[in-house]
Structure formats: C-alpha cells, structure tokens
Amino acid sequence: MSWNSTYEMLSTAIRFKDVFPRFAAEDPHYGDYPCPEDWEKVEKVCSVLEVFWDATHIISGSDYPTSNLFLNEVILVKVLLDEKSLDNDAFIRDMVERMKIKFDKYWGETKLLMSIAAILDPRCKMKVLEFCFSKLYSSEKVEKEISFVLKSLHELYSEYALIYNDEVLSVQPQKSELDMYLEESCYSFKKDYKVEKEFDVLEWWRVNSVKYKVLSFMARDILAIPITTVASEATLVRK
C-alpha cells in the first residue's frame, strides 16, 4: 500500500473512530476494534504522512510540474523526518528511521538538481537556498552547501556558454548572463492568488530569452528534468 493511500485510509478512520465501539456494542460478533492506544498511534502516523500527502498534491496539482517546484516541498519532508527521528515515541522513531533511509538516498541524489532548478525560478533565486538550507544545516554548513551549489551552477553555465555563445552571441559581455540574473532582484508578481498559482516559469524564460540568450537554454533544459521517475502514489513507506 502506498503512503498516500495509507494516509487517506487512516485519516478517514480517525473521523469515524467513535463508530467502532458503538458497532461493537450492537454486534456481539464484532469485538476486535482499535483501542485508545491504537488510535494514538494512528494519529501520530497521520501527523507524519500528512506532510508527504500535502507535498504530493502541491506538486501533482500542476499538469506539468517543473523541477523548481520540488525543493520547498522536499525540505518540509526532510525537516519533519529529521525531527521525528528523535521522537520520544519508539514506535514513531522506528517507522521514521525506515522512511529516512529511502528519503535520504533520494535527497542525496537530487538535492543539487533541485537547488539549481529553484535558483532558476526568477521569483526565488538565491533566497530559496538561504531559507531552505538554514532549516537543514548549521550556519557553517549552510555557507559550504550554498557555495557548492553556486560553483556547480557556474560550471554548468560555462558549458552551455561554450555551446551557445557562437550561435547567439557576437560580443562577450563583461558580466555573464548568470551573474546578471543573480544580481537582479527577484521577479515580483502581482499579489493575487490566481496570478501566483498560474505563474509559468518556462514561459518566463521564453519571454526573457532575448535578454538571457544562453541562460534561457540552460533553464529550459534544467526545469524540464523530472525529479522523480515514478508516480508519487507508488512511493512506499514499508520496507
């Protein structure tokens, strides 16, 4: 059973927990129903799985989710798992530890891609890394992690510049497009929920492709990379 289905099943059961003892009182053949301790465990499990459920539906709420959407949601999951791995309840610690093994492997393999993709969201740029990494690492580690991402980002841009400079640029600018992009303020959208909801990052790069001739090629390729290769509903929490 997937963790999404598990959460939906358990959260529904919680809403009807008072029905079980009533049913048992009316049916002498029905006596095996959850006790208060069982419901306490169910509520604790739901408190963990709800974060996964929310993240899944935020990401899958888009018909074509681009990779810039993932970092914020994945950070929420990672922070929760790190916190719950120190929970006083041994039952929760044991469950979360098994989940962390899979999740930490996924995080290690995708954090660089997710970080670069988030930077290429003009609404976020470096602010998203400063915020997200501060939730995960000590102040010394934050600087180190951000430096690594920036170094990788510049190296990747240099490779694109070698490929596309002859094609789209006749004169080398004093500053690279990447430097100019990072130095400029974040894109400010109207304070309207529908406008924010409908923001299309790929469309933004298409519109700004004249200004960022090389960087727009890179952004297009990075943002189109799928972060996961399986449907989120197929992700399991069991061993």
SERO-4910 file (N, C-alpha, C, O; in steps of 0.05 Angstrom, whole numbers):
BEGIN
 pado doro    nc1    nc2    nc3   cac1   cac2   cac3    cc1    cc2    cc3    oc1    oc2    oc3
  Met    A     17    -24      0      0      0      0     18     25      0     38     26     14
  Ser    A     10     45    -16     26     70    -17     21     87      7      0     84     20
  Trp    A     40    106     12     36    123     36     13    142     32      0    151     52
  Asn    A      7    150      7    -16    168      3    -42    153     10    -59    164     24
  Ser    A    -44    129      1    -69    114      7    -70    107     36    -92    107     48
  Thr    A    -47    102     49    -46     97     77    -57    121     93    -73    118    111
  Tyr    A    -47    144     86    -56    169    100    -86    173     96   -100    179    115
  Glu    A    -96    170     72   -124    175     66   -141    155     81   -163    162     92
  Met    A   -132    130     83   -148    109     97   -148    115    127   -169    114    140
  Leu    A   -125    121    139   -123    126    168   -137    151    176   -151    152    196
  Ser    A   -134    173    160   -147    198    167   -177    196    166   -191    209    181
  Thr    A   -187    180    147   -216    175    146   -225    159    170   -246    164    181
  Ala    A   -209    138    177   -216    122    200   -218    138    226   -236    134    242
  Ile    A   -200    158    229   -199    175    253   -226    190    256   -236    193    278
  Arg    A   -236    199    234   -262    214    235   -285    197    245   -305    208    255
  Phe    A   -282    171    242   -304    153    250   -296    135    273   -308    114    277
  Lys    A   -276    143    289   -267    125    310   -288    120    331   -287     99    344
  Asp    A   -306    139    335   -327    135    355   -348    114    346   -363    104    362
  Val    A   -348    108    320   -368     89    310   -361     61    317   -378     44    321
  Phe    A   -334     55    318   -326     27    323   -337     15    349   -348     -7    348
  Pro    A   -334     28    372   -345     16    396   -375     15    396   -387     -3    408
  Arg    A   -389     34    382   -418     32    380   -426      8    364   -445     -6    371
  Phe    A   -412      3    343   -418    -20    326   -413    -46    342   -429    -65    340
  Ala    A   -392    -46    358   -386    -70    374   -407    -75    395   -413    -98    401
  Ala    A   -419    -53    405   -440    -56    426   -465    -68    414   -481    -81    428
  Glu    A   -470    -64    388   -494    -74    375   -490   -101    362   -509   -116    358
  Asp    A   -465   -108    356   -459   -133    343   -441   -150    361   -417   -144    363
  Pro    A   -451   -171    373   -435   -187    391   -412   -201    378   -393   -210    391
  His    A   -413   -204    351   -392   -218    336   -369   -199    328   -349   -208    318
  Tyr    A   -373   -173    334   -352   -154    327   -339   -143    353   -351   -127    367
  Gly    A   -316   -153    359   -303   -145    384   -274   -136    380   -262   -126    399
  Asp    A   -263   -139    356   -235   -132    352   -234   -105    338   -233   -103    313
  Tyr    A   -233    -84    354   -232    -57    343   -210    -41    357   -201    -49    379
  Pro    A   -200    -19    346   -177     -5    357   -183      5    385   -204     16    391
  Cys    A   -163      2    402   -165     13    430   -154     41    430   -142     50    409
  Pro    A   -156     57    451   -146     84    452   -116     86    445   -108    105    432
  Glu    A   -101     67    454    -72     67    448    -67     64    418    -49     76    407
  Asp    A    -84     48    405    -82     44    376    -88     70    361    -74     78    342
  Trp    A   -109     84    370   -116    109    358    -95    130    361    -90    147    344
  Glu    A    -81    129    384    -59    148    389    -37    144    369    -25    163    359
  Lys    A    -31    118    363    -10    112    344    -19    121    316     -3    132    300
  Val    A    -45    116    309    -55    124    283    -52    154    279    -44    163    258
  Glu    A    -59    170    299    -57    199    297    -28    208    294    -23    227    279
  Lys    A     -9    194    307     19    201    304     29    194    276     44    210    264
  Val    A     20    171    265     28    164    238     17    184    218     31    192    199
  Cys    A     -8    192    222    -20    212    204     -6    239    205     -4    253    185
  Ser    A      4    246    229     18    272    231     44    272    214     52    293    205
  Val    A     55    248    209     79    246    192     71    244    163     81    259    146
  Leu    A     52    227    157     44    223    129     30    246    117     29    250     92
  Glu    A     18    263    134      3    286    123     22    305    108     14    317     87
  Val    A     46    308    117     66    326    104     72    314     76     74    329     57
  Phe    A     76    288     74     80    275     48     56    279     30     59    286      7
  Trp    A     33    275     41      8    278     25      5    306     14     -1    310     -9
  Asp    A     10    326     32      8    354     23     28    360      1     21    373    -20
  Ala    A     53    351      5     74    356    -15     67    344    -42     71    356    -63
  Thr    A     57    319    -41     49    305    -66     28    321    -81     30    323   -105
  His    A      8    330    -67    -14    343    -80     -7    371    -90    -19    381   -109
  Ile    A     12    385    -76     21    410    -87     36    407   -113     32    422   -132
  Ile    A     53    386   -113     69    381   -137     52    370   -160     54    380   -183
  Ser    A     35    351   -153     19    338   -174     -5    355   -182    -20    348   -200
  Gly    A     -9    378   -168    -30    396   -175    -26    410   -201    -44    421   -213
  Ser    A     -1    409   -211      6    420   -237      6    398   -258     15    376   -252
  Asp    A     -5    404   -281     -5    384   -302     23    377   -311     28    354   -318
  Tyr    A     40    397   -311     68    392   -320     87    405   -300     98    426   -304
  Pro    A     91    391   -277    108    403   -256    136    406   -265    149    387   -273
  Thr    A    147    431   -262    175    435   -269    191    432   -244    181    434   -221
  Ser    A    217    427   -247    234    419   -225    238    440   -204    248    434   -182
  Asn    A    231    465   -210    234    487   -190    214    484   -167    217    497   -146
  Leu    A    193    468   -171    172    465   -151    179    447   -128    165    447   -107
  Phe    A    200    431   -131    204    409   -113    219    416    -87    213    405    -66
  Leu    A    238    434    -89    256    438    -66    241    446    -40    246    434    -19
  Asn    A    224    465    -42    209    474    -18    193    451     -5    193    449     19
  Glu    A    180    435    -22    164    413    -11    181    391      0    175    380     21
  Val    A    203    385    -13    221    364     -3    234    372     23    239    356     40
  Ile    A    241    398     25    253    408     50    234    404     73    242    395     95
  Leu    A    208    409     69    189    405     91    188    376    100    187    370    124
  Val    A    190    358     81    190    329     87    215    322    102    214    307    122
  Lys    A    238    332     93    264    325    106    265    335    134    275    321    152
  Val    A    257    360    138    257    371    165    239    355    184    247    350    207
  Leu    A    216    347    174    198    331    191    211    304    198    210    297    222
  Leu    A    222    291    179    234    265    184    258    267    204    261    250    221
  Asp    A    274    288    200    296    292    218    286    297    247    298    287    266
  Glu    A    265    312    249    254    317    276    241    292    288    246    286    312
  Lys    A    226    278    272    212    254    283    231    231    288    224    212    303
  Ser    A    255    231    276    274    210    282    284    212    310    297    193    320
  Leu    A    279    235    324    287    239    352    263    239    370    265    247    393
  Asp    A    240    230    360    215    230    375    218    212    400    232    192    400
  Asn    A    203    220    421    204    204    446    191    177    443    196    158    458
  Asp    A    173    175    424    158    150    419    175    131    402    181    138    379
  Ala    A    182    108    413    198     88    398    184     79    373    197     73    353
  Phe    A    158     77    374    142     68    351    146     87    327    151     78    305
  Ile    A    145    114    333    149    134    312    178    134    302    183    135    278
  Arg    A    196    132    321    225    132    313    231    109    294    245    112    275
  Asp    A    220     85    300    225     62    284    213     65    256    226     59    236
  Met    A    189     75    255    176     79    229    191    100    212    196     96    189
  Val    A    198    122    225    212    144    211    240    136    202    249    145    181
  Glu    A    253    120    218    280    112    211    280     96    184    298    100    168
  Arg    A    261     79    181    259     64    155    252     83    132    262     79    110
  Met    A    235    103    137    229    123    117    253    140    109    257    146     86
  Lys    A    269    147    130    292    164    125    313    151    108    327    164     92
  Ile    A    316    125    110    336    110     94    330    115     64    349    121     49
  Lys    A    305    112     57    298    116     28    299    146     21    309    153      0
  Phe    A    289    163     39    287    191     32    315    204     31    320    219     13
  Asp    A    333    197     49    360    209     49    375    201     24    391    216     14
  Lys    A    370    176     15    383    168    -10    373    185    -34    388    194    -51
  Tyr    A    347    189    -34    335    206    -55    345    235    -53    351    247    -73
  Trp    A    346    245    -29    356    273    -24    385    276    -34    392    295    -47
  Gly    A    401    257    -27    429    258    -35    433    258    -65    451    270    -76
  Glu    A    415    244    -79    418    241   -108    406    265   -123    413    270   -146
  Thr    A    388    280   -111    373    300   -125    376    329   -114    366    347   -127
  Lys    A    389    332    -91    389    359    -79    403    380    -96    395    403    -97
  Leu    A    424    372   -111    438    392   -128    420    401   -151    417    425   -156
  Leu    A    407    382   -164    388    389   -186    365    406   -176    358    426   -188
  Met    A    353    398   -153    331    413   -142    340    441   -134    325    461   -138
  Ser    A    364    444   -124    374    470   -116    378    489   -140    370    512   -139
  Ile    A    391    478   -160    395    494   -184    369    502   -197    365    525   -206
  Ala    A    351    483   -199    324    488   -211    310    510   -195    297    527   -207
  Ala    A    312    510   -168    299    530   -152    311    557   -157    297    577   -158
  Ile    A    337    559   -160    351    584   -166    341    595   -193    339    620   -196
  Leu    A    335    578   -211    326    586   -238    297    594   -239    286    600   -260
  Asp    A    284    593   -216    257    605   -213    262    635   -206    272    641   -185
  Pro    A    255    653   -224    261    682   -220    247    694   -196    255    716   -188
  Arg    A    228    681   -185    215    691   -160    231    685   -136    227    697   -115
  Cys    A    250    666   -138    265    656   -115    295    663   -115    305    675    -97
  Lys    A    308    654   -137    337    657   -139    351    647   -115    345    625   -105
  Met    A    371    662   -104    387    651    -82    371    651    -55    379    637    -36
  Lys    A    350    667    -53    335    668    -28    325    641    -20    324    634      4
  Val    A    317    625    -39    305    599    -33    326    580    -20    319    565     -2
  Leu    A    351    582    -29    372    565    -17    378    574     11    382    558     29
  Glu    A    380    601     14    387    611     41    365    603     61    372    597     84
  Phe    A    341    603     53    319    596     71    318    566     76    318    557     99
  Cys    A    319    550     54    316    521     57    340    509     71    337    492     89
  Phe    A    364    517     64    388    505     76    391    513    105    402    498    121
  Ser    A    380    536    113    382    544    141    364    526    158    368    524    182
  Lys    A    345    512    146    328    493    160    342    466    164    333    450    181
  Leu    A    363    461    149    375    435    149    402    434    162    409    414    175
  Tyr    A    418    455    159    446    454    166    453    476    186    438    495    190
  Ser    A    476    472    199    487    492    217    496    516    199    498    514    175
  Ser    A    500    539    212    507    563    197    533    559    180    535    569    158
  Glu    A    552    544    192    577    538    177    572    520    153    583    524    131
  Lys    A    554    501    157    548    482    135    531    495    113    534    489     90
  Val    A    514    514    121    498    528    101    515    542     81    511    539     57
  Glu    A    535    556     90    553    571     72    567    551     53    571    557     29
  Lys    A    576    529     64    590    509     48    572    497     27    580    494      4
  Glu    A    548    490     35    529    478     16    521    497     -6    520    490    -30
  Ile    A    516    522      1    509    542    -19    532    547    -38    528    550    -62
  Ser    A    556    548    -28    580    552    -45    583    530    -65    590    534    -88
  Phe    A    577    505    -56    579    482    -74    559    484    -96    565    479   -120
  Val    A    534    492    -89    513    495   -110    520    517   -129    518    513   -154
  Leu    A    530    539   -119    537    562   -137    560    554   -156    560    561   -179
  Lys    A    580    540   -145    603    531   -161    593    512   -183    601    515   -206
  Ser    A    575    494   -177    564    475   -196    548    490   -217    548    483   -241
  Leu    A    533    510   -208    516    526   -226    533    541   -246    526    542   -270
  His    A    554    553   -237    572    568   -255    586    549   -275    590    556   -298
  Glu    A    594    526   -265    607    507   -283    588    497   -304    596    495   -328
  Leu    A    563    493   -297    543    484   -316    538    506   -337    536    501   -361
  Tyr    A    536    531   -327    532    554   -345    555    556   -365    551    562   -388
  Ser    A    579    552   -355    603    555   -373    602    534   -396    609    540   -418
  Glu    A    592    511   -389    589    490   -410    568    499   -431    573    495   -455
  Tyr    A    546    510   -422    526    520   -441    537    543   -457    531    546   -481
  Ala    A    552    561   -444    563    584   -458    582    575   -481    582    587   -502
  Leu    A    597    554   -476    615    544   -497    599    533   -521    607    536   -544
  Ile    A    576    522   -515    559    510   -536    544    532   -552    543    531   -576
  Tyr    A    533    551   -537    514    570   -550    526    598   -556    513    613   -570
  Asn    A    549    604   -545    559    631   -550    563    637   -579    555    659   -588
  Asp    A    575    619   -594    580    624   -622    553    626   -637    552    639   -658
  Glu    A    533    613   -626    507    613   -640    491    638   -635    477    647   -653
  Val    A    492    648   -610    474    670   -603    488    696   -595    474    717   -594
  Leu    A    514    695   -591    527    720   -582    550    727   -601    566    711   -610
  Ser    A    550    753   -607    572    762   -625    594    776   -608    617    777   -616
  Val    A    586    787   -585    605    801   -568    602    790   -540    580    788   -529
  Gln    A    625    783   -527    624    773   -500    618    796   -481    633    816   -481
  Pro    A    598    794   -464    592    816   -444    613    814   -422    625    794   -417
  Gln    A    616    837   -408    634    838   -385    625    820   -363    641    807   -350
  Lys    A    599    818   -359    588    800   -339    572    778   -353    560    783   -374
  Ser    A    573    755   -342    558    733   -354    528    737   -349    520    752   -331
  Glu    A    512    725   -366    483    726   -362    475    715   -334    457    725   -321
  Leu    A    489    694   -326    483    683   -299    488    703   -277    472    706   -259
  Asp    A    511    717   -278    517    737   -258    496    759   -258    487    768   -237
  Met    A    488    768   -282    468    789   -283    441    780   -272    428    794   -258
  Tyr    A    434    755   -279    409    744   -269    409    742   -238    389    750   -225
  Leu    A    431    733   -226    432    730   -197    433    757   -183    424    759   -160
  Glu    A    445    777   -196    447    803   -183    422    819   -184    417    837   -167
  Glu    A    405    814   -203    379    828   -205    360    819   -184    361    796   -175
  Ser    A    341    836   -177    321    829   -157    303    806   -167    301    802   -191
  Cys    A    291    793   -148    273    771   -155    249    782   -170    241    805   -165
  Tyr    A    238    766   -188    214    774   -203    191    778   -183    186    760   -166
  Ser    A    177    800   -185    155    806   -167    129    804   -183    124    819   -201
  Phe    A    112    784   -175     87    781   -188     65    796   -172     70    804   -149
  Lys    A     43    800   -184     21    814   -170     12    798   -146     12    773   -147
  Lys    A      4    812   -125     -5    798   -101    -34    788   -105    -53    796    -91
  Asp    A    -36    770   -124    -62    758   -130    -58    728   -131    -41    718   -145
  Tyr    A    -74    714   -116    -70    685   -113    -71    671   -140    -54    653   -146
  Lys    A    -90    678   -157    -93    665   -183    -68    670   -201    -59    652   -215
  Val    A    -58    695   -200    -34    701   -216    -11    685   -207      4    674   -223
  Glu    A     -7    683   -180     15    667   -169     12    638   -177     31    625   -184
  Lys    A    -12    628   -174    -18    600   -179    -12    593   -208     -3    571   -214
  Glu    A    -16    612   -227    -14    607   -255     14    614   -266     18    613   -290
  Phe    A     32    622   -248     59    630   -258     72    607   -273     73    585   -262
  Asp    A     81    612   -297     93    591   -314    123    599   -317    130    617   -332
  Val    A    140    584   -304    168    591   -304    181    587   -331    198    603   -339
  Leu    A    172    567   -346    183    563   -373    174    586   -392    190    595   -409
  Glu    A    150    596   -388    141    618   -404    157    643   -397    164    659   -415
  Trp    A    164    647   -372    180    670   -364    207    669   -378    216    690   -388
  Trp    A    220    646   -379    246    644   -392    243    647   -423    261    658   -435
  Arg    A    220    639   -434    216    643   -463    214    673   -468    227    683   -487
  Val    A    199    687   -452    196    716   -456    222    731   -452    227    751   -465
  Asn    A    239    721   -434    264    734   -428    288    722   -442    311    727   -435
  Ser    A    283    706   -463    304    693   -477    322    712   -493    345    706   -499
  Val    A    312    735   -500    328    755   -514    349    767   -495    372    771   -502
  Lys    A    340    772   -471    358    783   -450    378    762   -441    402    768   -437
  Tyr    A    369    738   -437    386    716   -427    388    694   -448    376    673   -446
  Lys    A    403    700   -468    404    682   -492    414    654   -485    402    634   -492
  Val    A    437    653   -471    449    627   -463    434    615   -439    427    591   -439
  Leu    A    430    632   -419    418    622   -394    390    610   -399    382    592   -385
  Ser    A    376    621   -418    349    611   -423    349    583   -434    332    567   -428
  Phe    A    370    576   -449    373    549   -459    378    530   -435    366    509   -433
  Met    A    395    539   -417    401    522   -394    377    519   -376    371    497   -367
  Ala    A    363    541   -371    339    540   -354    318    521   -366    306    505   -351
  Arg    A    314    523   -391    294    505   -404    301    476   -400    283    460   -393
  Asp    A    326    469   -403    334    441   -400    332    432   -371    323    410   -366
  Ile    A    341    448   -352    341    441   -324    313    438   -313    306    419   -300
  Leu    A    296    458   -319    269    458   -308    252    436   -319    232    429   -307
  Ala    A    259    425   -342    243    404   -354    251    376   -344    238    357   -351
  Ile    A    272    374   -328    281    348   -318    262    338   -297    256    352   -277
  Pro    A    251    314   -300    233    303   -279    249    295   -255    270    282   -257
  Ile    A    241    304   -231    255    297   -206    250    269   -198    267    256   -185
  Thr    A    227    258   -204    221    231   -197    214    215   -222    202    226   -241
  Thr    A    220    190   -222    215    173   -246    191    156   -243    183    141   -261
  Val    A    178    157   -219    154    141   -214    132    159   -204    138    181   -193
  Ala    A    108    151   -207     86    167   -196     88    168   -166     95    148   -153
  Ser    A     81    191   -155     84    195   -126     67    175   -111     75    167    -89
  Glu    A     45    167   -122     27    148   -109     40    120   -106     31    104    -90
  Ala    A     62    115   -121     76     89   -120     98     89    -99    111     68    -96
  Thr    A    103    111    -86    125    112    -66    116     98    -41     94    105    -31
  Leu    A    131     80    -31    123     64     -8    137     72     17    160     81     16
  Val    A    125     68     39    137     73     65    145     46     79    159     46     99
  Arg    A    134     25     68    141     -1     81    169     -8     73    181      4     55
  Lys    A    181    -29     85    207    -39     79    208    -49     50    229    -58     41
***
